């Protein structure tokens, strides 16, 4: 079965690998329904379906082109030879297509299993059709592998790449094919064909990992109906335990859940240290923290810590030291979730001499980012480190890096770092992320060439241009959900360029999540202090807004907003948590004159500041029950 070049490239049969066991018929993947989906005629755009450890991507018209399981690209070019897509319904973890070909219409389902390193595909004829749904299946296994072994059994094929130790990739097909063929694929790996010719549903399941685990994975994966239901449930706003929106605008609420899913799943099938861009891991982690997902943020931090070199980030305005970004993310994990272990780990690295090296290697802009990172670390550890350590962290950033003198002639002098230039990465980070005591309202300066659209919206929001920023955010959110040309690519629910949707991290989605959390809601958690900052600045034309599962530490709460004429009503409701946090609540409402303020129905005198046609009121409320703040404003 190997092609003529098999021996030369090391593509060879190996009966010693064993083969997948034959299995009973899997369930038919009928329509499980989904609250978050886009249905449209198939086009040339791309799609992505993803679970925590699996992802499949391709084009709506021509099907799956790449499958990632765990941290590996294991397969590509899956083809059932049933025609091209004419209609498609996509959701975060499941895709359905109608394929039209010479034998009629075939229904195809692609499912990235929610929690297993497995992807399933199923083809079936529409009800009442007599033509077989599938005659032959072909798939490219281990793309690029120059040293691949394989073994064929009745129901499937097992392959192993010499570069990945004991890991194997298994392809199981039901019903059992009449015949298999395998030969060397162009560019490496195996081109596998299974002759099926079935009148009933044809199911293909791909799994990968250590050989002893793949059998367990396949046994669990074969209950496909349950996995389809789980994928749909995970994308249902009613079941999301992270920050969820209820704006009453379906496109916004559904896109939010999709972006949440994109961030949550993108790091599970990432390869640490291989093809991971620092900005991707950083913004994915920031987005995960914005919705209160500490597990995903920790995984993004792990990826970021393995990125060895700094990288130019157009959105931040220059070359950014990767280790400094990792320190910022570790600090914010402590502030949002209450887990100080990553921050303490980075403190040890700073004490071990990493800071001296950074000072020697940094330019002015890079050292300014380090100064912000050290301030963030001090904020995060203000209850976990001694005063001397905190003082050292806050003062370290004022020491200049080792720089070549700037200027010409004998009067050349070394220049101190500056974090105040609007074009600097540190200035933008400070302005966007703010501090633990409340949201920052300092303008982050001009966007600059190449800035991500989500960051431009965020910049407008924290620059007190609330309506402009919110409109821009909604535009980017909706465009990405539709598969519009966001940053040079179109993939429904990805918000990243076409060529990046199977890369590690989801920076576009992460930025959109953080933009709403920090720019619109003014979210500033401080879990070590048991404090939650909220400074919502809602769009002028909105009269209702709700966010569920606002998180600080182990506390979750809901924020509701309703406007009735001149009265703005905010309701904070605790959902769970052991110790009630203190909420520093600073809503900004449309109007320049406050006529009355009521807290839990009682008149109150609160500080109010007017700026730009809005008035910001400040209150501190222990969240020990439902708290209501009402503002009458002209």
Number of C-alpha atoms within 10 A of each C-alpha: 11 18 15 11 13 22 12 11 15 19 26 23 18 15 13 9 17 15 20 21 15 15 16 10 15 18 14 16 24 10 11 14 11 20 16 22 22 20 14 14 13 20 14 13 18 24 26 28 27 31 29 24 24 32 29 30 21 24 17 28 22 20 24 22 17 20 29 27 28 22 19 17 21 25 25 22 18 22 18 24 15 24 19 18 25 18 18 22 18 23 26 30 30 26 23 24 25 23 25 16 13 8 15 16 21 24 21 25 22 25 28 31 26 24 17 20 26 31 28 25 23 24 27 23 23 14 7 6 14 12 17 20 28 25 16 19 21 19 20 26 34 25 20 18 22 21 19 25 23 25 20 22 18 18 21 24 26 24 27 27 23 15 11 11 9 12 17 24 23 27 24 26 26 22 22 22 22 13 14 21 15 25 21 26 22 11 10 21 29 30 22 19 20 22 16 22 17 20 16 17 21 28 25 19 21 28 26 29 22 14 17 11 13 22 17 10 17 23 11 14 24 20 13 21 17 16 22 25 16 17 24 21 18 23 22 16 21 12 10 16 16 21 25 22 22 18 17 11 10 13 16 19 17 25 25 26 24 28 25 27 24 29 31 28 25 27 30 24 24 27 18 18 16 13 11 19 23 32 24 23 31 27 26 33 37 27 30 29 30 30 26 25 23 21 15 23 30 20 22 32 27 19 26 28 21 17 22 14 11 17 15 16 18 17 21 24 23 16 18 28 25 25 25 24 25 27 28 27 28 30 29 33 32 27 31 29 23 21 20 22 15 20 26 20 12 21 23 12 14 17 12 10 10 14 20 14 12 19 20 13 15 22 21 21 24 26 30 28 31 28 24 23 28 27 22 26 27 23 22 30 22 14 13 14 13 10 13 8 15 21 12 13 22 18 13 16 21 14 12 19 23 19 17 11 11 11 11 8 7 6 8 11 13 14 16 17 22 18 23 15 14 18 19 23 28 28 24 27 20 20 22 26 23 21 20 22 16 21 25 21 17 16 19 27 17 14 21 14 9 12 16 22 22 27 23 19 29 31 26 26 30 26 19 20 17 24 18 14 26 23 14 20 28 18 15 23 29 20 19 26 25 20 21 19 17 22 17 10 20 25 28 28 33 33 34 26 15 22 12 15 25 23 19 27 35 30 29 28 31 29 30 27 29 28 29 27 24 25 33 24 23 27 29 28 34 27 25 21 16 18 24 29 24 25 24 24 27 23 18 13 8 11 15 17 18 16 18 24 22 27 28 27 26 17 21 21 19 19 21 17 21 16 17 10 10 15 17 21 20 22 16 22 20 21 15 13 14 8 12 18 25 17 19 20 22 23 23 24 26 21 18 17 15 18 11 14 21 16 18 13 11 10 12 15 12 15 10 16 14 16 12 11 12 21 22 22 20 17 16 14 19 14 19 12 12 14 17 19 22 22 23 19 19 15
